[in-house]
Amino acid sequence: MSNPAARSADPFRLFLDLPEWAVAELQQLPEYLPDLPTRMAAVIRFARLNVQRQTGGPFAAGVFERDSGRLIVIGVNRVMPLNCSSAHAEVMALSLAQQQLGVYDLGGPGLPAHQLVVNWSPCAMCFGAVLWSGIRSLVIAGAGPELEEITGFDEGPMPAEWRAELAKRGIALTEDILREEALADFKTFAASEAVVYNARQGAMP
């Protein structure tokens, strides 16, 4: 992996990467994860390791071929290590998948349907990224206020009808896959008193 000094050498180039442990873990996973609980378990594990290795926040997202279960990539939150507020797990996973496949649209002609698996419902920013990514399926561990209540993260002003907006765009939603496992890890994160980065929580300096 590139070192931090090399990353900042060119002020006109953006560099976002996965931590080295995540690359190694991806290489150890099977090529195909056949069912949703297995895919979600892998994503939750990456989120847990991201906190334990102190390489980002407690979030991970995986891109898979929906029908075959072929793993494309699992991304983790990299906001603080990379000094990039948009380096959320969903953005990392979708961007890396598009880069690997050489496409900007994961639902483009000739491609299998792709699925995004996330250890909670997307924040306001990542919801937009999901809509424009081309995925045909979104699988989440859960949705609701629990994440914000447990951790203190600000997930932003999600549209009240966000589920309908997904359906309108042909993105199937599956909820509550390993919900309790995801919530348990958020509670562990909160108990650790790790930094919650909310950029002044909307308050002016």
Backbone as numpy.savetxt, mean C-alpha at the origin, in Angstrom:
# Nx Ny Nz CAx CAy CAz Cx Cy Cz
21.07 -1.99 -3.37 20.23 -0.80 -3.37 21.11 0.45 -3.37
20.62 1.55 -3.92 21.38 2.79 -3.96 21.49 3.40 -2.56
22.61 4.08 -2.31 22.76 4.69 -1.00 22.10 6.06 -0.98
21.80 6.59 0.22 21.08 7.88 0.32 21.79 9.03 -0.37
23.13 9.05 -0.31 23.86 10.16 -0.94 23.65 10.16 -2.44
23.65 8.96 -3.04 23.45 8.87 -4.49 22.05 9.30 -4.88
21.09 9.00 -4.02 19.70 9.36 -4.32 19.53 10.86 -4.43
20.23 11.60 -3.60 20.03 13.05 -3.56 21.00 13.80 -4.49
21.84 13.07 -5.23 22.85 13.72 -6.05 22.23 14.52 -7.20
21.11 14.07 -7.71 20.45 14.75 -8.82 19.15 15.37 -8.31
19.09 16.71 -8.19 17.89 17.34 -7.64 16.68 17.29 -8.57
16.86 16.79 -9.78 15.77 16.76 -10.75 15.34 15.33 -11.07
15.67 14.41 -10.19 15.27 13.02 -10.38 14.69 12.48 -9.08
13.54 11.83 -9.18 12.87 11.27 -8.00 13.24 9.81 -7.87
13.63 9.40 -6.67 14.03 8.02 -6.43 13.24 7.46 -5.26
12.43 6.46 -5.52 11.67 5.78 -4.47 11.97 4.29 -4.57
12.29 3.67 -3.43 12.61 2.25 -3.48 12.07 1.53 -2.25
12.05 0.22 -2.36 11.72 -0.62 -1.22 12.96 -0.84 -0.37
12.80 -1.05 0.93 13.96 -1.38 1.76 14.53 -2.73 1.35
15.79 -2.95 1.66 16.46 -4.18 1.23 15.79 -5.43 1.77
15.29 -5.36 3.02 14.65 -6.55 3.58 13.42 -6.94 2.77
12.68 -5.93 2.25 11.47 -6.22 1.48 11.80 -6.89 0.15
12.87 -6.45 -0.48 13.31 -7.09 -1.72 13.67 -8.54 -1.46
14.40 -8.79 -0.37 14.77 -10.17 -0.03 13.55 -11.02 0.28
12.59 -10.45 1.01 11.37 -11.20 1.35 10.55 -11.52 0.10
10.48 -10.58 -0.83 9.74 -10.81 -2.07 10.33 -11.97 -2.85
11.63 -12.07 -2.82 12.30 -13.15 -3.55 12.06 -14.51 -2.93
11.64 -14.52 -1.66 11.37 -15.79 -0.98 9.91 -16.23 -1.10
9.03 -15.33 -1.50 7.61 -15.67 -1.60 7.36 -16.54 -2.83
6.32 -17.38 -2.79 5.97 -18.15 -3.99 5.50 -17.23 -5.12
5.61 -17.71 -6.34 5.20 -16.90 -7.48 3.71 -16.66 -7.48
2.95 -17.63 -6.98 1.49 -17.53 -6.97 0.97 -17.66 -5.54
0.08 -16.76 -5.14 -0.63 -16.84 -3.87 -2.11 -17.00 -4.23
-2.65 -18.20 -4.10 -3.91 -18.54 -4.77 -5.18 -17.93 -4.21
-5.23 -17.62 -2.91 -6.49 -17.16 -2.33 -6.29 -15.85 -1.58
-7.41 -15.16 -1.32 -7.33 -13.83 -0.71 -6.72 -13.83 0.69
-7.07 -14.76 1.58 -6.42 -14.73 2.90 -4.90 -14.89 2.81
-4.42 -15.72 1.89 -2.98 -15.90 1.74 -2.33 -14.61 1.23
-2.96 -13.95 0.29 -2.43 -12.68 -0.23 -2.43 -11.62 0.87
-3.52 -11.53 1.62 -3.59 -10.53 2.68 -2.60 -10.83 3.79
-2.40 -12.10 4.12 -1.44 -12.46 5.16 -0.05 -11.99 4.79
0.31 -12.12 3.52 1.62 -11.65 3.07 1.73 -10.14 3.20
0.67 -9.43 2.81 0.66 -7.97 2.90 0.77 -7.51 4.35
0.00 -8.13 5.24 0.04 -7.76 6.65 1.43 -8.01 7.24
2.03 -9.10 6.84 3.38 -9.41 7.33 4.37 -8.34 6.89
4.28 -7.87 5.65 5.17 -6.82 5.18 4.94 -5.53 5.97
3.69 -5.20 6.27 3.41 -4.00 7.07 4.02 -4.12 8.45
3.91 -5.31 9.04 4.47 -5.54 10.37 5.99 -5.41 10.35
6.63 -6.03 9.36 8.08 -5.96 9.25 8.56 -4.54 8.98
7.78 -3.77 8.26 8.16 -2.39 7.97 8.30 -1.58 9.25
7.42 -1.83 10.20 7.51 -1.15 11.50 8.68 -1.72 12.31
8.79 -3.03 12.35 9.84 -3.66 13.15 11.23 -3.28 12.66
11.39 -3.13 11.33 12.70 -2.77 10.77 12.91 -1.27 10.73
11.89 -0.51 11.15 11.96 0.95 11.19 12.25 1.53 9.80
11.54 1.00 8.80 11.73 1.48 7.42 10.47 2.15 6.87
9.52 2.49 7.75 8.31 3.17 7.31 7.14 2.89 8.23
5.96 3.37 7.83 4.76 3.22 8.63 4.14 1.83 8.52
3.04 1.59 9.26 2.48 0.24 9.38 1.53 -0.13 8.24
1.95 0.11 7.02 1.08 -0.12 5.87 1.82 -0.85 4.75
1.10 -1.74 4.08 1.65 -2.45 2.93 0.53 -2.70 1.94
0.91 -2.91 0.69 -0.07 -3.16 -0.37 0.58 -4.06 -1.41
-0.18 -5.01 -1.92 0.35 -5.92 -2.92 -0.45 -5.88 -4.21
0.24 -5.97 -5.33 -0.40 -6.08 -6.63 -0.26 -7.53 -7.10
-1.39 -8.12 -7.48 -1.45 -9.50 -7.94 -2.25 -9.58 -9.24
-2.01 -10.62 -10.02 -2.97 -10.96 -11.05 -4.20 -11.53 -10.34
-5.33 -10.93 -10.57 -6.54 -11.27 -9.81 -6.90 -12.74 -9.88
-6.91 -13.31 -11.06 -7.44 -14.67 -11.23 -6.42 -15.75 -10.92
-5.17 -15.54 -11.30 -4.15 -16.57 -11.08 -3.48 -16.45 -9.71
-3.51 -15.25 -9.14 -2.80 -15.02 -7.88 -1.32 -14.76 -8.05
-0.87 -14.59 -9.28 0.55 -14.31 -9.51 0.92 -12.99 -8.84
1.98 -13.05 -8.02 2.44 -11.87 -7.31 3.29 -10.99 -8.22
2.94 -9.72 -8.29 3.75 -8.76 -9.02 4.72 -8.08 -8.06
4.19 -7.47 -7.00 5.04 -6.79 -6.03 4.23 -6.48 -4.77
4.91 -6.38 -3.66 4.31 -5.85 -2.43 5.11 -4.61 -2.04
4.41 -3.49 -1.91 5.05 -2.24 -1.52 4.74 -1.91 -0.06
5.62 -1.16 0.55 5.41 -0.72 1.93 5.50 0.80 2.00
4.96 1.35 3.06 5.00 2.79 3.29 6.45 3.25 3.46
6.84 4.32 2.75 8.23 4.80 2.79 8.30 6.31 3.01
7.25 6.89 3.57 7.15 8.35 3.69 8.35 8.95 4.40
8.61 8.53 5.62 9.66 9.17 6.41 11.07 8.84 5.93
11.39 7.58 5.63 12.77 7.30 5.19 13.15 8.00 3.88
12.18 8.20 3.00 12.47 8.79 1.69 12.08 10.26 1.61
11.60 10.84 2.73 11.20 12.25 2.74 10.23 12.57 1.61
9.19 11.73 1.51 8.23 11.87 0.41 6.84 11.56 0.95
6.01 12.58 1.07 4.69 12.40 1.67 3.76 11.54 0.82
4.07 11.35 -0.47 3.23 10.53 -1.33 3.68 9.07 -1.40
4.74 8.72 -0.69 5.28 7.35 -0.76 4.51 6.41 0.16
3.18 6.41 0.00 2.33 5.47 0.73 2.45 4.09 0.11
2.03 3.09 0.84 2.19 1.70 0.38 1.48 1.46 -0.95
0.26 2.00 -1.11 -0.47 1.78 -2.36 0.24 2.43 -3.54
0.72 3.65 -3.35 1.43 4.34 -4.43 2.71 3.59 -4.78
3.43 3.12 -3.77 4.65 2.35 -4.02 4.33 1.09 -4.81
3.33 0.33 -4.37 3.01 -0.93 -5.03 2.53 -0.73 -6.45
1.61 0.20 -6.66 1.08 0.44 -8.00 2.17 0.95 -8.93
2.99 1.86 -8.45 4.04 2.44 -9.30 5.09 1.39 -9.66
5.49 0.57 -8.69 6.47 -0.48 -8.97 5.91 -1.52 -9.93
4.63 -1.85 -9.76 4.01 -2.82 -10.67 3.97 -2.27 -12.09
3.59 -1.01 -12.24 3.55 -0.40 -13.57 4.94 -0.34 -14.19
5.94 -0.05 -13.36 7.31 0.00 -13.86 7.77 -1.39 -14.31
7.47 -2.40 -13.50 7.88 -3.77 -13.84 7.23 -4.24 -15.13
5.95 -3.92 -15.30 5.20 -4.39 -16.46 5.35 -3.47 -17.66
5.92 -2.30 -17.47 6.12 -1.38 -18.57 4.84 -0.75 -19.08
3.90 -0.48 -18.15 2.62 0.11 -18.52 2.25 1.20 -17.52
1.41 2.12 -17.94 0.87 3.11 -17.00 -0.54 2.74 -16.58
-1.12 1.73 -17.25 -2.50 1.31 -17.01 -2.52 -0.19 -16.76
-2.72 -0.59 -15.50 -2.73 -2.01 -15.16 -3.96 -2.74 -15.68
-4.87 -2.01 -16.28 -6.05 -2.62 -16.89 -6.06 -2.47 -18.40
-4.90 -2.22 -18.98 -4.81 -1.97 -20.41 -5.05 -3.21 -21.26
-5.18 -3.02 -22.56 -5.44 -4.13 -23.48 -4.38 -5.22 -23.41
-4.84 -6.47 -23.42 -3.93 -7.60 -23.43 -3.37 -7.99 -22.08
-3.71 -7.24 -21.03 -3.22 -7.56 -19.69 -4.25 -8.36 -18.91
-3.81 -9.24 -18.03 -4.76 -9.87 -17.11 -5.30 -8.84 -16.13
-6.44 -9.11 -15.53 -6.98 -8.21 -14.51 -6.05 -8.21 -13.30
-5.74 -7.02 -12.81 -4.87 -6.91 -11.64 -5.66 -6.48 -10.40
-5.14 -6.89 -9.28 -5.81 -6.69 -7.99 -4.84 -6.05 -7.02
-5.36 -5.10 -6.23 -4.58 -4.47 -5.17 -5.10 -4.96 -3.82
-4.20 -5.45 -2.99 -4.54 -5.96 -1.66 -3.86 -5.07 -0.63
-4.63 -4.50 0.29 -4.11 -3.49 1.23 -4.55 -3.84 2.65
-3.71 -3.52 3.63 -4.05 -3.88 5.01 -4.98 -2.88 5.70
-5.60 -2.00 4.95 -6.77 -1.22 5.40 -7.27 -0.46 4.18
-8.39 0.23 4.32 -8.91 0.99 3.18 -7.98 2.16 2.85
-7.88 2.54 1.58 -6.95 3.61 1.19 -7.30 4.95 1.81
-6.28 5.78 2.00 -6.50 7.16 2.41 -7.02 7.95 1.21
-7.28 9.23 1.42 -7.83 10.06 0.34 -6.90 10.09 -0.87
-5.61 10.24 -0.64 -4.67 10.28 -1.76 -4.61 8.95 -2.49
-4.49 7.87 -1.74 -4.34 6.55 -2.35 -5.63 6.10 -3.03
-6.76 6.59 -2.56 -8.02 6.29 -3.25 -7.96 6.80 -4.69
-7.46 8.02 -4.87 -7.30 8.54 -6.22 -6.33 7.70 -7.03
-5.23 7.28 -6.41 -4.26 6.45 -7.12 -4.89 5.13 -7.56
-5.74 4.56 -6.72 -6.43 3.32 -7.08 -7.32 3.53 -8.30
-8.07 4.62 -8.30 -9.00 4.88 -9.41 -8.27 4.99 -10.73
-7.08 5.60 -10.75 -6.38 5.85 -12.00 -5.41 4.74 -12.38
-5.25 3.74 -11.53 -4.20 2.74 -11.74 -4.53 1.70 -12.79
-5.82 1.44 -13.00 -6.22 0.39 -13.92 -6.53 -0.95 -13.28
-6.38 -1.04 -11.94 -6.72 -2.31 -11.30 -8.22 -2.58 -11.42
-8.57 -3.86 -11.39 -9.97 -4.26 -11.52 -10.55 -4.75 -10.20
-9.71 -4.88 -9.18 -10.16 -5.45 -7.91 -9.37 -4.82 -6.77
-10.08 -4.42 -5.72 -9.46 -3.90 -4.51 -9.88 -4.77 -3.34
-8.92 -5.30 -2.62 -9.19 -6.14 -1.45 -8.59 -5.46 -0.24
-9.39 -5.26 0.81 -8.91 -4.55 2.01 -9.20 -5.37 3.26
-8.34 -5.19 4.26 -8.55 -5.87 5.53 -9.76 -5.30 6.26
-10.04 -4.03 6.03 -11.19 -3.42 6.69 -11.31 -1.97 6.28
-12.40 -1.34 6.72 -12.64 0.08 6.48 -13.36 0.63 7.70
-13.26 1.92 7.87 -13.93 2.53 9.02 -12.97 3.35 9.84
-13.45 3.92 10.95 -12.65 4.86 11.74 -11.61 4.21 12.63
-11.60 2.88 12.71 -10.72 2.22 13.67 -9.25 2.58 13.47
-8.80 2.63 12.22 -7.39 2.93 11.97 -7.00 4.28 12.56
-7.80 5.30 12.28 -7.49 6.63 12.80 -7.61 6.67 14.32
-8.62 5.99 14.86 -8.81 5.98 16.31 -7.64 5.29 17.02
-7.14 4.21 16.44 -6.08 3.45 17.09 -4.73 4.13 16.94
-4.41 4.59 15.72 -3.05 5.06 15.44 -2.89 6.57 15.49
-3.93 7.32 15.16 -3.82 8.77 15.08 -3.48 9.29 13.70
-3.32 8.38 12.71 -3.07 8.86 11.35 -4.31 9.55 10.80
-4.09 10.62 10.04 -5.18 11.34 9.36 -5.32 10.77 7.96
-6.44 10.10 7.69 -6.64 9.45 6.39 -7.28 10.36 5.35
-7.64 11.59 5.74 -8.13 12.56 4.77 -9.61 12.43 4.48
-10.14 13.37 3.68 -11.58 13.46 3.41 -12.02 12.50 2.31
-12.22 11.26 2.67 -12.71 10.28 1.69 -14.14 10.61 1.27
-14.48 10.41 -0.01 -15.86 10.62 -0.45 -16.81 9.69 0.31
-17.97 10.21 0.68 -18.93 9.40 1.42 -19.35 8.16 0.61
-19.40 8.31 -0.70 -19.83 7.21 -1.57 -18.63 6.56 -2.27
-17.54 6.36 -1.54 -16.34 5.86 -2.19 -16.53 4.45 -2.74
-17.33 3.64 -2.08 -17.58 2.30 -2.60 -18.31 2.36 -3.94
-19.26 3.27 -4.05 -19.99 3.43 -5.30 -19.08 3.96 -6.41
-18.13 4.82 -6.04 -17.20 5.35 -7.03 -16.31 4.23 -7.59
-15.92 3.31 -6.75 -15.16 2.15 -7.24 -16.01 1.34 -8.22
-17.23 1.05 -7.81 -18.12 0.24 -8.66 -18.37 0.92 -10.00
-18.52 2.25 -9.96 -18.78 3.00 -11.18 -17.66 2.83 -12.20
-16.47 2.60 -11.67 -15.29 2.46 -12.54 -14.90 1.00 -12.77
-15.78 0.10 -12.39 -15.54 -1.31 -12.64 -14.49 -1.95 -11.75
-14.30 -1.39 -10.56 -13.34 -1.94 -9.61 -14.11 -2.67 -8.51
-14.01 -3.98 -8.48 -14.71 -4.78 -7.48 -14.03 -4.61 -6.13
-14.83 -4.51 -5.06 -14.31 -4.32 -3.70 -14.63 -5.54 -2.85
-13.61 -6.06 -2.17 -13.79 -7.13 -1.18 -13.24 -6.63 0.14
-14.07 -6.71 1.18 -13.69 -6.16 2.49 -13.56 -7.25 3.55
-12.93 -6.87 4.66 -12.86 -7.68 5.87 -12.13 -9.01 5.67
-11.01 -8.96 4.97 -10.13 -10.12 4.86 -9.02 -9.97 5.91
-9.03 -10.83 6.92 -8.08 -10.79 8.04 -8.15 -9.46 8.78
-9.34 -8.97 8.97 -9.56 -7.68 9.63 -8.94 -7.62 11.03
-9.19 -8.62 11.84 -8.70 -8.59 13.22 -7.19 -8.64 13.28
-6.58 -9.37 12.36 -5.12 -9.42 12.32 -4.54 -8.04 12.00
-5.16 -7.34 11.05 -4.70 -6.00 10.71 -4.86 -5.04 11.89
-6.00 -5.10 12.56 -6.23 -4.21 13.70 -5.27 -4.49 14.84
-4.94 -5.75 15.04 -3.99 -6.10 16.11 -2.63 -5.45 15.86
-2.21 -5.41 14.61 -0.92 -4.80 14.31 -0.97 -3.28 14.46
-2.11 -2.66 14.14 -2.23 -1.22 14.35 -2.16 -0.90 15.85
-2.73 -1.76 16.68 -2.66 -1.55 18.13 -1.23 -1.69 18.62
-0.51 -2.64 18.07 0.90 -2.81 18.44 1.71 -1.58 18.04
1.44 -1.05 16.85 2.12 0.16 16.39 1.83 1.31 17.34
0.56 1.50 17.70 0.19 2.61 18.59 0.87 2.48 19.94
0.97 1.27 20.45 1.60 1.05 21.75 3.09 1.33 21.72
3.69 1.25 20.54 5.13 1.48 20.41 5.50 2.95 20.49
4.50 3.83 20.39 4.71 5.28 20.41 5.62 5.74 19.27
5.54 5.03 18.15 6.27 5.45 16.96 5.69 6.76 16.42
6.46 7.44 15.59 6.04 8.74 15.05 4.82 8.58 14.15
3.82 9.43 14.36 2.65 9.52 13.48 2.78 10.83 12.72
3.00 10.75 11.42 3.38 11.92 10.61 2.14 12.51 9.93
1.54 13.49 10.53 0.33 14.07 9.97 0.52 15.48 9.43
1.76 15.89 9.21 2.03 17.20 8.58 1.19 18.33 9.19
1.39 18.52 10.49 0.70 19.59 11.25 -0.78 19.34 11.39
-1.28 18.17 10.97 -2.70 17.83 11.11 -3.60 18.91 10.53
-3.14 19.54 9.46 -3.95 20.55 8.79 -3.83 21.94 9.37
-3.15 22.10 10.51 -3.04 23.42 11.14 -1.97 24.25 10.46
-2.21 25.55 10.34 -1.21 26.47 9.78 -0.10 26.70 10.78
1.14 26.87 10.30 2.26 27.14 11.22 2.09 28.47 11.91
